[in-house]
């Protein structure tokens, strides 16, 4: 094996999961060299919040009194030191994620800036929770391809960035994802000026996540090149015409609408049912904490959405909606049978069930090729066991499932059953029960479920999952808001 050319080794290692890289790094010096390039290609830095700010309710595992988080913070300083002093180590780093839980990070910002200046191959930066610091912005390499930040006050600090392929200007920390709670943060007046400037300098962008209030000010050529678009709608966003996207984003393969989404966009959809012909991923998460009746989906809505999605070759679909459940079951669910390419499905459907007997017939309606599924159902008058077990029973026919997530709306599923549940699905790798995540391990005839630690849950990224489809489902699950 070690006699193979280095290029072949590098290609093989590229397809291995992170856990295998750790194990192979211990085999030999040469394997260690290959594995390190992947183990440290993505770096996470954690800095605790200002102790004067009480945000424990929001990020309870990541407060300054939490020992695991303090250990992560100490390790962050060690990593910064390695980057600055060890060029060979620094050359491996391609993605940097900074979890900044405080506005008072003067020394940390200085150190991160110095570290970035020593990262010759940096391609991606994600800055969570606080505004991106000016010094850090100016230090970013002109070759940067991916930038994820909450929003930005001064476009002049990143004037030198012109090769971005992915840009997100609504990137909060995962536990703070509910858009309505942060509407002023995500759509401040400066974004209306700076976001279009940033986007215009980075044509052609491929992936864009942005507030709806900015969409109408973007140049049309932006939409012509996009393949992935995520739109955050907050309560006081200025309206925009979805027809702008339907008319010009002909290359779009992924569309996500999240937040206080008004249903007026369906009128544009009805007029252009053949729009977005290459769409393979669609997510609709409708939240209205002020007036839920405004966003209640009825039969007519499902007819329009179904007519739009039916001719598409969907690979991923996520729906977080409040609706007429009879219309959902009779009109929308049958759509799945025509989607022969569907691999990942997320359904968070809220309404008034009459009882457990109203659980949809998953075994009859869901396509057997599904590899990942996330379900949240509300059942009036039913306890968790009454809902949970019938749901699992109706999913057993999905033999290809690698990712299974089930929530019962504030009812806690017995986590002790994780191993038994996994035993029904021979290919299952990841199991989510309410807010808990489990790795599924198999040894001969025994199946065990290893629970993720709070730190692992809080810090998980797309690389934490073996499949991009699994990561997509998990991300959409984080964005969705529980009305119950």
C-alpha positions as CSV (number, residue, x, y, z in Angstrom):
1,X,0.0,0.0,0.0
2,X,2.7,2.5,1.0
3,X,4.5,1.8,-2.4
4,X,1.7,3.7,-4.2
5,X,2.5,7.2,-5.5
6,X,1.8,10.1,-3.1
7,X,-0.9,11.4,-5.5
8,X,-2.8,8.2,-5.2
9,X,-2.6,8.2,-1.4
10,X,-3.8,11.7,-1.3
11,X,-6.8,10.9,-3.5
12,X,-7.7,7.9,-1.3
13,X,-7.4,9.9,1.9
14,X,-9.7,12.5,0.4
15,X,-12.6,10.1,0.5
16,X,-12.1,8.8,4.0
17,X,-14.2,10.0,7.0
18,X,-12.5,12.1,9.7
19,X,-12.4,9.2,12.2
20,X,-10.4,7.1,9.7
21,X,-7.9,9.9,9.3
22,X,-7.3,9.9,13.1
23,X,-6.7,6.1,13.1
24,X,-4.4,6.1,10.0
25,X,-2.3,8.9,11.4
26,X,-1.0,6.4,14.0
27,X,0.0,3.7,11.4
28,X,3.2,5.2,10.1
29,X,5.1,8.4,9.5
30,X,4.0,8.6,5.9
31,X,0.4,8.0,6.7
32,X,0.6,10.6,9.5
33,X,1.7,13.1,6.9
34,X,-1.2,12.4,4.6
35,X,-3.8,12.3,7.5
36,X,-2.6,15.6,9.1
37,X,-3.4,17.4,5.9
38,X,-7.1,16.4,6.3
39,X,-7.3,16.4,10.1
40,X,-6.2,20.1,10.3
41,X,-7.7,21.4,7.0
42,X,-10.6,22.8,9.0
43,X,-9.8,24.7,12.3
44,X,-12.4,25.8,14.9
45,X,-11.5,28.6,17.3
46,X,-13.6,29.2,20.4
47,X,-13.6,32.4,22.5
48,X,-15.9,32.7,25.6
49,X,-18.4,35.5,26.0
50,X,-18.1,38.6,28.1
51,X,-19.0,37.5,31.6
52,X,-21.1,40.7,32.0
53,X,-23.4,39.4,29.3
54,X,-25.9,36.8,30.4
55,X,-26.6,34.6,27.4
56,X,-26.6,31.3,29.2
57,X,-30.1,30.7,28.2
58,X,-29.0,30.7,24.5
59,X,-25.7,28.9,24.6
60,X,-25.8,27.1,27.9
61,X,-23.1,24.5,27.1
62,X,-20.8,27.3,25.9
63,X,-20.6,29.7,28.8
64,X,-17.4,30.6,30.6
65,X,-18.2,28.3,33.6
66,X,-18.4,25.3,31.3
67,X,-15.2,23.2,31.7
68,X,-15.3,21.5,28.2
69,X,-15.7,24.9,26.6
70,X,-12.8,26.3,28.6
71,X,-10.7,23.4,27.4
72,X,-11.7,24.3,23.8
73,X,-10.7,27.9,24.4
74,X,-7.3,26.9,25.7
75,X,-6.8,24.6,22.8
76,X,-7.7,27.5,20.5
77,X,-4.8,29.5,21.8
78,X,-2.5,26.5,21.2
79,X,-3.7,26.2,17.6
80,X,-3.1,29.9,17.0
81,X,0.4,29.5,18.3
82,X,1.0,26.5,16.0
83,X,-0.2,28.4,13.0
84,X,2.1,31.4,13.7
85,X,5.2,29.3,14.5
86,X,4.8,26.3,12.3
87,X,4.5,27.0,8.6
88,X,4.1,23.3,7.7
89,X,1.1,23.1,10.0
90,X,-0.3,26.4,8.7
91,X,-0.1,25.3,5.1
92,X,-2.7,22.5,5.8
93,X,-5.4,24.9,7.0
94,X,-8.0,25.7,4.3
95,X,-11.1,26.5,6.4
96,X,-11.2,28.6,9.6
97,X,-14.2,28.9,11.8
98,X,-14.2,31.4,14.6
99,X,-16.9,31.1,17.4
100,X,-16.7,34.5,19.0
101,X,-19.1,34.8,21.9
102,X,-18.1,38.3,23.0
103,X,-17.9,41.8,21.8
104,X,-14.8,42.4,23.9
105,X,-12.1,40.3,22.1
106,X,-9.3,42.8,21.5
107,X,-6.4,40.5,22.1
108,X,-8.2,37.5,20.5
109,X,-8.9,39.6,17.4
110,X,-5.3,40.7,17.2
111,X,-4.1,37.0,17.5
112,X,-6.6,35.7,14.9
113,X,-5.5,38.5,12.5
114,X,-1.9,37.4,12.9
115,X,-2.9,33.8,12.4
116,X,-4.8,34.6,9.2
117,X,-1.7,36.4,7.8
118,X,0.2,33.1,8.3
119,X,-2.4,30.9,6.4
120,X,-1.2,30.8,2.8
121,X,-3.9,28.4,1.6
122,X,-6.9,29.8,3.5
123,X,-10.0,29.4,1.3
124,X,-12.9,29.7,3.7
125,X,-13.8,31.8,6.8
126,X,-16.9,31.5,9.0
127,X,-17.3,34.0,11.7
128,X,-20.1,33.1,14.2
129,X,-22.2,35.2,16.5
130,X,-20.5,38.7,16.5
131,X,-19.7,41.1,13.8
132,X,-16.6,40.4,11.8
133,X,-13.8,42.5,13.2
134,X,-12.3,45.1,10.8
135,X,-8.7,43.9,11.3
136,X,-9.7,40.4,10.5
137,X,-11.6,41.5,7.4
138,X,-8.6,43.4,6.0
139,X,-6.3,40.4,6.7
140,X,-8.3,38.0,4.6
141,X,-6.5,36.8,1.5
142,X,-7.7,38.1,-1.9
143,X,-8.0,34.4,-3.0
144,X,-10.7,33.6,-0.4
145,X,-13.5,31.6,-1.9
146,X,-16.0,31.3,1.0
147,X,-17.1,34.0,3.5
148,X,-19.8,33.4,6.1
149,X,-20.6,36.2,8.5
150,X,-23.7,37.6,10.3
151,X,-23.8,40.9,8.3
152,X,-21.2,43.6,7.6
153,X,-21.0,47.3,8.3
154,X,-18.2,48.4,6.0
155,X,-17.8,46.9,2.5
156,X,-14.5,48.9,2.1
157,X,-12.7,46.5,4.5
158,X,-13.3,43.6,2.1
159,X,-12.9,45.5,-1.2
160,X,-10.0,43.2,-2.0
161,X,-12.2,40.1,-2.0
162,X,-13.3,39.5,-5.6
163,X,-13.0,35.7,-6.0
164,X,-15.7,34.6,-3.6
165,X,-17.8,31.7,-4.8
166,X,-19.9,31.4,-1.6
167,X,-21.1,34.3,0.5
168,X,-23.4,34.3,3.5
169,X,-24.4,37.5,5.2
170,X,-26.8,36.0,7.7
171,X,-24.6,33.5,9.5
172,X,-25.4,33.5,13.3
173,X,-24.4,30.8,15.7
174,X,-26.5,27.6,15.4
175,X,-28.3,28.0,18.7
176,X,-29.3,31.5,17.8
177,X,-30.9,30.8,14.5
178,X,-34.4,31.9,14.9
179,X,-34.6,34.8,12.4
180,X,-37.5,36.7,14.0
181,X,-35.6,37.2,17.3
182,X,-32.7,38.8,15.4
183,X,-34.5,40.7,12.7
184,X,-32.8,44.0,13.5
185,X,-29.4,42.3,13.5
186,X,-29.9,40.6,10.2
187,X,-31.4,43.5,8.2
188,X,-29.7,46.6,9.5
189,X,-29.7,49.7,7.3
190,X,-26.0,49.3,6.4
191,X,-26.7,45.9,4.9
192,X,-28.9,47.6,2.3
193,X,-25.9,49.5,1.1
194,X,-23.0,47.2,1.7
195,X,-24.4,43.8,0.7
196,X,-25.1,44.7,-2.9
197,X,-21.6,46.2,-3.2
198,X,-20.0,43.0,-1.8
199,X,-22.0,40.8,-4.1
200,X,-21.4,42.9,-7.2
201,X,-17.6,42.6,-6.7
202,X,-17.8,38.8,-6.6
203,X,-19.4,37.8,-9.8
204,X,-19.9,35.0,-10.5
205,X,-21.0,33.9,-7.1
206,X,-22.3,30.3,-6.9
207,X,-23.8,30.2,-3.4
208,X,-25.5,33.2,-1.7
209,X,-27.3,33.5,1.7
210,X,-28.8,36.9,2.2
211,X,-31.7,38.9,3.7
212,X,-34.8,39.4,1.5
213,X,-34.5,43.2,1.9
214,X,-31.3,43.1,-0.2
215,X,-32.5,40.9,-3.1
216,X,-34.1,43.6,-5.2
217,X,-30.9,45.7,-5.1
218,X,-28.7,43.0,-6.5
219,X,-27.6,43.1,-10.2
220,X,-29.5,40.7,-12.4
221,X,-26.2,39.0,-13.4
222,X,-25.9,37.8,-9.8
223,X,-28.9,35.5,-10.3
224,X,-27.8,34.2,-13.7
225,X,-24.7,32.5,-12.1
226,X,-26.2,31.3,-8.8
227,X,-26.6,27.6,-8.1
228,X,-27.6,27.9,-4.4
229,X,-29.7,30.6,-2.9
230,X,-30.9,31.0,0.7
231,X,-33.2,33.9,1.6
232,X,-34.0,35.0,5.2
233,X,-37.2,36.8,5.5
234,X,-37.8,39.0,8.6
235,X,-41.0,40.7,9.7
236,X,-40.1,44.2,8.5
237,X,-38.3,43.2,5.3
238,X,-39.3,45.3,2.3
239,X,-41.2,43.0,-0.2
240,X,-39.5,41.8,-3.3
241,X,-40.8,40.0,-6.4
242,X,-39.9,36.3,-6.4
243,X,-40.4,36.6,-10.1
244,X,-36.9,38.2,-10.3
245,X,-35.5,34.9,-9.1
246,X,-37.8,32.7,-11.1
247,X,-37.0,34.6,-14.3
248,X,-33.2,34.9,-14.1
249,X,-31.9,32.2,-11.8
250,X,-32.1,29.5,-14.5
251,X,-29.0,27.6,-13.1
252,X,-30.3,27.4,-9.6
253,X,-30.2,23.9,-8.1
254,X,-31.0,24.8,-4.5
255,X,-33.5,27.3,-3.1
256,X,-34.3,27.9,0.6
257,X,-36.9,30.3,2.0
258,X,-36.7,30.8,5.7
259,X,-38.4,33.0,8.3
260,X,-41.5,35.2,8.1
261,X,-42.2,34.1,4.5
262,X,-45.4,35.5,3.2
263,X,-47.4,33.3,0.8
264,X,-47.6,36.0,-1.9
265,X,-44.6,34.4,-3.6
266,X,-46.9,31.5,-4.5
267,X,-48.7,33.8,-7.0
268,X,-45.5,34.2,-8.9
269,X,-44.9,30.5,-8.7
270,X,-48.3,29.8,-10.1
271,X,-47.6,32.0,-13.1
272,X,-44.2,30.3,-13.8
273,X,-44.6,26.6,-12.8
274,X,-41.7,25.7,-15.2
275,X,-39.3,28.1,-13.5
276,X,-36.0,26.9,-12.1
277,X,-35.8,23.7,-14.3
278,X,-32.5,22.5,-12.7
279,X,-33.8,22.7,-9.1
280,X,-33.0,19.6,-7.1
281,X,-33.1,21.0,-3.5
282,X,-36.0,23.0,-2.0
283,X,-36.5,24.1,1.6
284,X,-39.5,26.1,2.9
285,X,-39.5,27.1,6.6
286,X,-42.4,29.3,7.4
287,X,-42.4,31.0,10.8
288,X,-44.7,33.8,12.0
289,X,-44.6,34.2,15.7
290,X,-47.0,37.2,15.5
291,X,-49.8,35.8,13.4
292,X,-49.7,32.1,12.5
293,X,-53.0,32.2,10.7
294,X,-51.4,34.5,8.0
295,X,-49.1,31.7,7.0
296,X,-51.5,28.7,7.3
297,X,-51.2,26.6,4.1
298,X,-54.4,25.3,2.6
299,X,-55.3,23.1,-0.3
300,X,-54.7,25.8,-3.0
301,X,-51.2,26.4,-1.6
302,X,-50.3,22.8,-1.8
303,X,-51.7,22.5,-5.3
304,X,-49.4,25.3,-6.5
305,X,-46.3,24.0,-4.7
306,X,-47.0,20.4,-6.0
307,X,-47.4,21.6,-9.5
308,X,-44.1,23.5,-9.3
309,X,-42.1,20.6,-7.7
310,X,-43.6,17.6,-9.6
311,X,-41.6,18.0,-12.8
312,X,-38.3,18.6,-10.9
313,X,-35.8,15.8,-10.1
314,X,-35.6,16.6,-6.4
315,X,-32.8,15.2,-4.3
316,X,-33.6,17.1,-1.1
317,X,-36.9,18.5,0.3
318,X,-37.6,20.2,3.6
319,X,-40.9,21.7,4.7
320,X,-41.5,23.5,8.0
321,X,-45.1,24.6,7.9
322,X,-48.4,25.2,9.7
323,X,-51.2,23.8,7.6
324,X,-54.4,22.0,7.0
325,X,-53.2,18.5,7.7
326,X,-55.8,16.8,5.5
327,X,-54.8,18.9,2.5
328,X,-51.1,18.1,3.3
329,X,-51.8,14.4,3.4
330,X,-54.1,14.2,0.4
331,X,-52.4,16.6,-2.0
332,X,-48.7,17.1,-1.0
333,X,-47.6,13.7,0.3
334,X,-48.5,11.8,-2.9
335,X,-45.9,14.1,-4.6
336,X,-43.2,11.9,-3.1
337,X,-44.1,8.9,-5.1
338,X,-43.1,10.7,-8.3
339,X,-39.8,11.8,-6.9
340,X,-37.6,8.9,-7.9
341,X,-34.4,10.7,-7.1
342,X,-35.4,12.0,-3.6
343,X,-32.7,11.1,-1.0
344,X,-33.2,13.5,1.8
345,X,-36.6,14.6,3.3
346,X,-37.5,16.8,6.2
347,X,-41.0,17.4,7.4
348,X,-42.0,19.6,10.3
349,X,-45.8,19.8,9.9
350,X,-47.9,21.6,12.6
351,X,-51.7,21.4,12.8
352,X,-54.5,19.8,14.7
353,X,-54.4,16.0,14.6
354,X,-57.4,14.2,15.8
355,X,-55.3,11.3,17.2
356,X,-52.6,8.8,16.5
357,X,-54.6,7.2,13.7
358,X,-53.9,10.4,11.7
359,X,-50.2,9.7,11.3
360,X,-49.6,9.6,7.5
361,X,-49.0,6.2,5.9
362,X,-45.2,6.6,5.5
363,X,-44.8,3.0,4.4
364,X,-47.1,3.7,1.5
365,X,-46.1,7.2,0.5
366,X,-42.4,7.6,1.1
367,X,-40.1,6.6,-1.7
368,X,-38.0,3.5,-0.7
369,X,-34.7,5.1,-1.9
370,X,-34.7,7.7,0.9
371,X,-31.3,7.8,2.7
372,X,-32.1,10.6,5.2
373,X,-35.3,11.7,6.9
374,X,-36.2,14.2,9.6
375,X,-39.8,14.2,11.0
376,X,-41.6,16.4,13.6
377,X,-45.3,15.9,14.1
378,X,-47.7,17.3,16.6
379,X,-50.4,15.1,17.9
380,X,-53.2,16.6,20.1
381,X,-53.8,14.5,23.2
382,X,-51.2,11.9,22.5
383,X,-48.1,11.1,24.6
384,X,-44.6,10.6,23.2
385,X,-44.8,6.8,23.2
386,X,-48.2,6.9,21.5
387,X,-46.7,8.9,18.6
388,X,-43.2,7.7,18.5
389,X,-43.5,4.0,18.2
390,X,-46.2,4.0,15.4
391,X,-44.0,6.5,13.5
392,X,-40.9,4.2,13.8
393,X,-43.0,1.2,12.7
394,X,-44.1,3.0,9.6
395,X,-40.5,3.9,8.6
396,X,-39.0,0.4,8.9
397,X,-39.6,-0.2,5.2
398,X,-37.0,2.4,4.4
399,X,-34.1,0.0,4.4
400,X,-31.6,2.5,2.9
401,X,-31.8,5.0,5.7
402,X,-28.5,6.3,6.9
403,X,-29.8,9.3,8.8
404,X,-33.0,9.3,10.9
405,X,-34.2,12.2,13.0
406,X,-37.5,12.2,14.9
407,X,-38.9,14.9,17.2
408,X,-42.3,14.9,19.0
409,X,-42.7,18.7,19.8
410,X,-41.5,19.2,23.4
411,X,-42.2,15.5,24.3
412,X,-39.0,13.7,25.2
413,X,-38.3,10.4,23.4
414,X,-36.7,7.7,25.7
415,X,-33.1,7.9,24.6
416,X,-32.5,4.4,26.1
417,X,-34.3,3.0,23.0
418,X,-31.8,4.5,20.6
419,X,-30.0,1.2,20.1
420,X,-33.2,-0.8,19.6
421,X,-34.4,1.8,17.0
422,X,-31.2,1.6,15.1
423,X,-31.5,-2.2,15.0
424,X,-34.5,-1.9,12.6
425,X,-32.4,0.1,10.0
426,X,-29.3,-1.9,8.8
427,X,-27.6,1.1,7.2
428,X,-28.2,3.7,9.9
429,X,-25.2,5.8,10.8
430,X,-26.8,8.8,12.6
431,X,-29.9,8.9,14.8
432,X,-31.4,12.1,16.3
433,X,-34.1,11.8,19.0
434,X,-35.4,15.3,19.8
435,X,-32.3,17.3,20.7
436,X,-29.9,14.4,21.1
437,X,-27.6,12.9,18.5
438,X,-26.2,9.4,18.4
439,X,-23.6,7.6,16.3
440,X,-24.7,4.0,15.5
441,X,-22.0,1.4,15.8
442,X,-22.3,-2.2,14.7
443,X,-20.2,-5.1,15.8
444,X,-21.3,-8.5,14.5
445,X,-24.9,-8.8,15.6
446,X,-24.8,-6.1,18.3
447,X,-25.9,-2.5,17.7
448,X,-25.0,0.3,20.0
449,X,-25.8,4.0,20.1
450,X,-23.1,6.4,21.2
451,X,-24.5,9.8,22.3
452,X,-22.8,13.0,21.2
453,X,-21.5,15.3,23.8
454,X,-23.0,18.8,24.1
455,X,-19.7,20.3,22.8
456,X,-19.8,18.1,19.7
457,X,-23.4,19.1,19.0
458,X,-22.7,22.8,19.4
459,X,-19.6,22.7,17.3
460,X,-20.8,20.3,14.6
461,X,-20.3,21.3,10.9
462,X,-21.0,19.7,7.6
463,X,-17.8,17.7,8.0
464,X,-19.4,16.0,11.1
465,X,-21.7,14.0,8.8
466,X,-20.7,11.4,6.3
467,X,-23.1,12.7,3.6
468,X,-23.8,16.3,2.4
469,X,-27.5,15.3,2.4
470,X,-27.3,14.5,6.1
471,X,-25.6,17.9,6.8
472,X,-28.3,19.7,4.8
473,X,-31.1,18.1,6.8
474,X,-29.4,18.9,10.1
475,X,-28.8,22.5,9.0
476,X,-32.5,23.0,8.0
477,X,-33.5,21.4,11.3
478,X,-31.5,24.0,13.2
479,X,-33.1,26.8,11.3
480,X,-36.7,25.7,11.9
481,X,-38.6,27.2,14.8
482,X,-40.8,25.2,17.1
483,X,-44.2,26.9,17.5
484,X,-45.3,24.5,20.1
